[in-house]
């Protein structure tokens, strides 16, 4: 892999993680496994044009065609029928994953309005972290003059970390913008 973030992981982050957590084997050290980008369609469920726009936006942002997620059962209060498209998702691995994360850390987060970092407490016990982005327009691939409706998305970073502490150490080493906890 010829990726800047991957090289940083191999050269700087991996040796530090092995030393900090007393890990002898490279394969036992925490690493990023995949990134899942998910978009819920919300009120645009019945709007075919909106669904196509969201699909094109996700393709531009990730470089991969999304899978349309369908409702498993009908819910009358939300006007959802079984089989209706309710969202889209993309799973990124290897080079595309590292490219997306590099862009997310260094370009997208600084463009988010009132962004002050993400709390380290957002990582779950299994070592995964989910980040919600309210406006898709902060990604550089989205052309502002073509935007009609703004939609959000969420990115879940799945790691092989055994706990929250290892996950935070891994992502902090890669440049993930965590909030500074005031004690």
C-alpha positions in Angstrom: 0.0 0.0 0.0 1.3 3.4 -1.0 -0.6 5.5 1.4 0.6 8.3 3.7 -1.6 7.2 6.6 -0.7 3.6 6.3 3.0 4.4 6.3 2.5 6.5 9.4 0.8 3.6 11.0 3.6 1.1 10.1 6.6 3.5 10.9 5.4 5.5 14.0 2.1 4.2 15.5 2.6 0.5 15.4 6.0 0.5 17.4 4.5 2.9 19.9 1.4 0.8 20.4 3.5 -2.4 20.8 5.6 -0.6 23.5 2.7 1.0 25.3 0.5 -2.1 25.5 3.4 -4.7 25.8 2.5 -6.5 22.5 5.1 -8.6 20.9 3.5 -9.6 17.6 2.6 -7.0 14.9 -0.6 -8.9 14.2 -1.8 -8.6 17.8 -1.5 -4.9 17.7 -4.6 -2.8 17.1 -5.2 -1.7 13.5 -8.1 -0.3 11.5 -10.1 -3.0 9.8 -12.7 -1.1 7.8 -14.7 2.1 7.6 -18.5 2.0 7.1 -20.2 5.1 5.7 -24.0 5.1 6.3 -26.6 7.6 5.2 -30.3 7.4 6.3 -32.7 8.9 3.8 -35.1 10.2 6.4 -37.9 12.3 4.8 -36.6 11.7 1.3 -37.7 8.1 1.3 -40.3 8.6 -1.5 -38.3 11.1 -3.6 -36.4 9.1 -6.3 -34.5 12.2 -7.3 -33.2 12.7 -3.8 -32.2 9.0 -3.6 -30.1 9.4 -6.8 -28.5 12.6 -5.5 -27.5 10.9 -2.3 -26.1 7.9 -4.2 -24.0 10.2 -6.4 -22.7 12.1 -3.4 -21.6 8.9 -1.6 -19.9 7.7 -4.8 -18.0 11.0 -5.1 -17.0 11.0 -1.5 -15.9 7.4 -1.2 -15.1 6.4 -4.7 -17.3 3.3 -4.4 -21.0 2.6 -5.3 -23.2 2.3 -2.2 -25.5 -0.5 -1.3 -29.1 0.5 -0.8 -30.4 -0.7 2.5 -34.1 -1.7 2.6 -36.6 -1.8 5.5 -36.9 -5.3 7.0 -40.5 -4.7 8.2 -43.3 -2.2 7.8 -43.8 0.6 10.3 -47.0 2.5 9.7 -46.2 5.4 12.0 -43.1 6.2 9.9 -44.9 5.4 6.6 -42.3 2.7 5.9 -43.2 -0.5 4.0 -41.2 -3.7 3.9 -38.6 -3.5 1.1 -38.6 0.3 0.9 -35.1 1.9 0.5 -34.4 3.6 3.8 -30.6 4.3 3.5 -27.3 3.6 1.8 -24.0 2.3 3.0 -20.5 1.7 1.8 -17.8 -0.4 3.4 -14.2 0.7 2.7 -11.1 -1.4 3.2 -7.4 -1.2 2.4 -6.3 1.7 0.2 -9.7 3.4 -0.1 -10.1 3.2 3.6 -6.8 4.9 4.3 -7.5 7.6 1.6 -10.9 8.3 3.1 -9.6 8.6 6.7 -6.7 10.8 5.6 -9.2 13.1 3.9 -11.6 12.9 6.9 -8.9 13.9 9.4 -7.1 16.6 7.4 -9.7 18.2 5.1 -13.3 17.4 6.2 -13.1 17.9 10.0 -11.4 21.3 9.7 -14.2 22.4 7.4 -17.0 21.3 9.8 -18.6 24.4 11.4 -17.9 24.8 15.1 -15.7 21.6 15.2 -13.7 21.3 18.4 -12.8 17.6 18.2 -14.6 14.4 19.1 -14.8 13.0 22.6 -12.6 10.0 23.3 -15.7 8.5 25.1 -17.4 7.9 21.7 -15.4 4.7 21.3 -17.4 1.6 22.3 -16.1 -1.3 24.4 -15.1 -3.3 21.3 -12.8 -0.6 20.0 -15.0 1.0 17.3 -15.8 4.7 16.9 -18.7 6.3 15.1 -18.7 9.9 13.9 -21.7 11.7 12.7 -21.4 14.5 10.1 -24.4 16.7 9.8 -23.6 18.3 6.5 -22.2 16.4 3.5 -21.0 19.7 2.0 -17.8 19.7 4.1 -16.3 17.0 1.8 -14.2 18.5 -1.0 -15.7 16.3 -3.7 -19.2 17.8 -3.3 -19.7 20.9 -5.5 -21.7 23.5 -3.6 -23.4 24.9 -6.7 -25.0 21.5 -7.3 -26.4 21.0 -3.8 -30.2 21.3 -3.4 -30.7 19.4 -0.1 -28.1 18.9 2.6 -28.0 15.5 4.2 -25.8 14.0 6.9 -23.8 10.8 7.1 -22.1 8.7 9.7 -18.7 7.0 9.5 -18.0 4.0 11.7 -14.3 3.2 12.1 -13.9 -0.5 13.0 -10.6 -1.5 14.7 -9.2 -4.7 16.0 -8.5 -2.9 19.4 -9.5 -5.0 22.4 -10.8 -2.0 24.4 -11.6 1.7 24.3 -8.1 2.7 25.5 -6.3 0.9 22.6 -8.8 2.3 20.1 -8.2 5.9 21.3 -4.4 5.4 21.3 -4.4 4.0 17.7 -6.6 6.8 16.3 -4.7 9.5 18.2 -1.5 8.3 16.7 -3.0 8.5 13.2 -4.1 12.1 13.8 -7.8 11.7 14.7 -8.9 15.0 16.3 -10.0 14.1 19.8 -11.1 16.7 22.3 -8.6 17.6 25.0 -10.2 16.4 28.2 -10.1 19.1 30.9 -9.4 17.6 34.4 
